[in-house]
């Protein structure tokens, strides 16, 4: 509907309050005219859940995403692409709430269904492989996470291309995992690939590009290349000051370089830095909000669109 379309446009532009009002209006209209179980109503429920998740209202988002999933299981079955999307979406939300076991069960269900009904190389399947990899990394299963990252990255290269944003995210995240495991030589080309692709596609000041700049600077520092690391650390900090402000958490946790000490460290501590540099790709790929979105949320919520048009 026009109301939903405008709401998703405002969401993509960052006007979350304006988007929420419109998405609530669209959902109310769908409930009144179509009923709670109509596909368009369930679609609107999922959209509003995605928005609330983006605003940090995880409890409100969970109630809506659960309703969307229950409705789709009842009306479409467990293996329908829209149902698989809802399973994945709820898994992402539970992961963000810290319920890793609950999230893992949902991701594994979504992945099994995706492999069975859509194939191993469908964008939905590749997204869930990536999300499950991130969850296993959160749980400390680095071998399991690495295997999934590699599978998803290979699939994305073959089906989406080397410069697709999902491919670049996987390059970044696999590079970070390898860096943390001490395989710096293997991590470096992945970080350079992610950074080069993002500069081309997103520009130098887009948040994902700044993440890649920070990551490459940190990697070079870990390798002992202090002269090479310094310009990346400085560029990342300057970019985050300009785009996010001096007090944003991403700015405060950006690695900073001191030539005198020869040190590149996060101002907010190592834990905060690592959390800021690892990308939650599931937040950009799970919830379908619109058929065309500006670059700022180019990967956010595109999954259902891809499943609807395999």
HELIX and SHEET records of a PDB file:
HELIX    1   1 UNK A    2  UNK A   13  1                                  12    
HELIX    2   2 UNK A   16  UNK A   34  1                                  19    
HELIX    3   3 UNK A   39  UNK A   54  1                                  16    
HELIX    4   4 UNK A   58  UNK A   76  1                                  19    
HELIX    5   5 UNK A   81  UNK A   97  1                                  17    
HELIX    6   6 UNK A  100  UNK A  117  1                                  18    
HELIX    7   7 UNK A  123  UNK A  138  1                                  16    
HELIX    8   8 UNK A  142  UNK A  159  1                                  18    
HELIX    9   9 UNK A  165  UNK A  180  1                                  16    
HELIX   10  10 UNK A  184  UNK A  202  1                                  19    
HELIX   11  11 UNK A  207  UNK A  222  1                                  16    
HELIX   12  12 UNK A  226  UNK A  244  1                                  19    
HELIX   13  13 UNK A  249  UNK A  252  1                                   4    
HELIX   14  14 UNK A  270  UNK A  277  1                                   8    
HELIX   15  15 UNK A  282  UNK A  285  1                                   4    
HELIX   16  16 UNK A  295  UNK A  297  5                                   3    
HELIX   17  17 UNK A  303  UNK A  308  1                                   6    
SHEET    1   A 2 UNK A 255  UNK A 258  0                                        
SHEET    2   A 2 UNK A 263  UNK A 266 -1                                        
END                                                                             
